[in-house]
């Protein structure tokens, strides 16, 4: 879902996406599998972190209302959201600590304690920024006794250095880069990452109008 001054996301878009996720989750559980519920808020735009938090809270509440109506077993599901941060074009860039505070507050207001795990998207953040934000989230969560496991399901922020080092031929360098970022994010998931302790490519990985 995209945030814009023109009224996006609309109520229709939020409710339609929530219902689609709920029907998917119920169907997946009926087949004996664990659904990964992914209501992503895109980084496109110039909105600030306060706006992101407000929209994300609304979206998540709507998603969990739809999941309840469809009888989804929350203990057998995983949430895969964005970190709560500002739009890519926002002049005021929040630091990891602010992202951590807003992310945990937003989740605490909208995600039931029955959900066992929340695995974050990196959403276009650089490798190091994504790790530092995840670290901050876990530090804030630990102080407030958050009920969920807070980990990562990064794509670009896990693979970028690996692909740059590998380039189709240097397998050892690619593997070393991938392991470095896996170690960084594993430590961040425990609130134990030391920023800069693992090699990273700090290039922003945001791609405007990105689609899968």
C-alpha positions in Angstrom: 0.0 0.0 0.0 1.2 3.5 -0.9 0.9 6.7 1.1 0.2 9.9 -0.8 -1.3 13.3 -0.2 -4.0 12.4 -2.7 -5.7 10.1 -0.3 -3.8 6.8 -0.6 -4.3 4.3 0.7 -8.1 4.6 0.4 -10.5 2.8 2.8 -11.5 0.5 0.0 -7.9 -0.4 -0.8 -7.1 -1.1 2.9 -10.2 -3.2 3.4 -9.9 -5.1 0.1 -6.2 -5.9 0.8 -7.0 -7.0 4.4 -9.8 -9.3 3.2 -7.6 -10.8 0.5 -4.9 -11.5 3.1 -7.4 -13.1 5.4 -8.8 -15.4 2.8 -5.3 -16.4 1.8 -4.3 -17.1 5.4 -7.4 -19.2 6.0 -6.9 -21.2 2.8 -3.2 -21.8 3.7 -4.1 -23.0 7.2 -6.8 -25.3 5.8 -4.0 -27.0 3.8 -1.9 -27.5 6.9 0.6 -24.7 6.2 1.6 -21.5 8.0 0.5 -18.3 6.3 2.9 -15.3 6.0 0.7 -12.2 6.2 2.4 -9.4 4.4 0.6 -6.0 4.6 3.5 -3.8 3.2 3.6 0.0 3.5 5.8 1.2 0.6 8.5 3.8 1.2 7.5 5.7 -2.0 6.6 9.3 -1.0 7.6 12.2 1.2 5.5 11.4 4.2 7.0 11.6 7.7 7.3 8.8 10.2 4.3 10.0 12.2 2.1 9.6 9.0 3.6 6.1 8.3 2.8 5.0 11.9 -0.8 6.3 11.7 -1.5 4.5 8.4 0.3 1.3 9.4 -1.6 1.1 12.6 -4.9 1.5 10.7 -3.9 -1.1 8.1 -2.7 -3.7 10.7 -5.9 -3.3 12.8 -8.0 -3.8 9.7 -6.0 -6.9 8.7 -6.4 -8.5 12.1 -10.2 -7.7 12.1 -10.4 -9.6 8.8 -8.3 -12.5 10.1 -10.6 -12.8 13.0 -13.7 -12.8 10.9 -12.2 -15.6 8.7 -11.3 -17.7 11.7 -7.6 -17.6 11.2 -5.6 -19.3 14.0 -3.2 -16.5 14.9 -0.8 -18.7 16.8 -0.2 -20.5 13.5 0.6 -17.4 11.4 3.5 -15.1 10.8 3.3 -11.3 10.2 5.7 -9.8 7.7 5.4 -6.0 7.8 7.5 -3.0 6.9 9.5 -1.2 9.6 7.8 2.0 10.6 9.9 4.7 8.9 9.5 7.9 6.8 8.9 7.9 3.0 12.1 7.8 0.9 11.6 11.5 -0.2 11.0 12.9 3.3 13.5 15.6 4.3 13.5 14.5 7.9 15.2 11.1 8.0 14.5 9.2 11.3 17.4 7.4 12.9 17.3 3.7 14.0 16.2 4.6 17.6 13.2 6.6 16.3 12.3 3.8 13.9 12.5 1.3 16.8 10.3 3.4 19.0 7.6 4.0 16.3 7.7 0.4 15.1 7.2 -1.2 18.5 4.5 1.4 19.4 2.6 0.7 16.2 2.8 -3.0 16.6 1.7 -2.8 20.3 -1.4 -0.9 19.3 -2.5 -3.2 16.5 -1.0 -6.8 16.5 -2.4 -9.3 19.0 -0.1 -11.0 21.4 -1.2 -14.4 20.0 0.9 -13.8 16.9 4.2 -15.7 17.6 6.6 -14.0 15.2 6.9 -10.7 13.3 9.6 -10.8 10.5 10.3 -7.4 9.0 10.8 -6.4 5.3 13.8 -4.2 4.7 11.7 -2.1 2.3 14.6 -0.4 0.4 16.8 0.5 3.5 20.5 0.0 3.0 22.0 -3.2 4.5 23.5 -1.4 7.6 20.4 0.8 8.1 18.1 -2.3 8.1 20.3 -4.1 10.6 20.5 -1.1 12.9 16.8 -0.5 12.8 16.1 -4.2 13.6 18.6 -3.9 16.5 16.7 -0.8 17.8 13.3 -2.5 17.4 14.5 -5.4 19.6 16.1 -3.2 22.2 12.8 -1.2 22.5 10.8 -4.4 22.6 12.9 -6.0 25.3 12.5 -2.9 27.5 8.7 -3.1 27.1 8.4 -6.9 27.3 6.9 -7.2 23.8 5.2 -10.6 23.3 6.5 -11.5 19.8 9.7 -12.8 18.3 11.0 -9.9 16.1 13.2 -11.0 13.3 13.9 -10.4 9.6 12.7 -11.5 6.2 15.0 -9.1 4.3 15.5 -9.4 0.5 17.7 -6.7 -0.9 19.3 -5.8 2.5 20.4 -9.4 2.9 21.5 -10.2 -0.6 22.9 -7.0 -2.1 26.6 -7.3 -1.0 26.5 -11.0 -1.7 25.4 -10.4 -5.3 27.9 -7.6 -5.8 30.7 -9.8 -4.6 29.6 -12.9 -6.4 28.8 -11.4 -9.8 28.3 -14.9 -11.3 31.8 -16.2 -10.6 33.3 -15.5 -7.2 31.4 -18.0 -5.1 33.6 -17.7 -2.0 33.3 -13.9 -1.8 29.6 -14.1 -2.3 29.2 -16.6 0.4 31.3 -14.6 2.8 29.2 -11.4 2.2 26.0 -13.3 2.7 27.2 -14.9 5.9 28.3 -11.4 7.2 24.8 -9.9 6.7 23.2 -13.0 8.1 25.3 -12.7 11.2 24.5 -9.0 11.5 20.8 -9.6 11.2 20.8 -12.6 13.5 22.5 -10.5 16.2 20.1 -7.6 15.6 17.2 -10.1 16.1 18.5 -10.7 19.6 19.2 -7.0 20.3 23.0 -7.8 20.2 24.2 -6.2 17.0 27.1 -3.8 17.2 26.7 -1.3 14.4 29.5 -1.5 11.8 30.8 -4.8 13.2 30.1 -6.7 9.9 31.0 -5.5 6.4 28.2 -4.0 4.4 27.4 -1.9 1.3 25.7 1.2 2.6 24.1 2.1 -0.8 20.4 2.8 -0.4 18.4 0.0 -1.9 15.2 1.9 -2.4 13.7 1.6 -5.9 10.8 3.9 -6.8 7.7 2.1 -8.0 9.3 -1.2 -7.2 7.1 -4.2 -8.1 7.7 -8.0 -7.7 
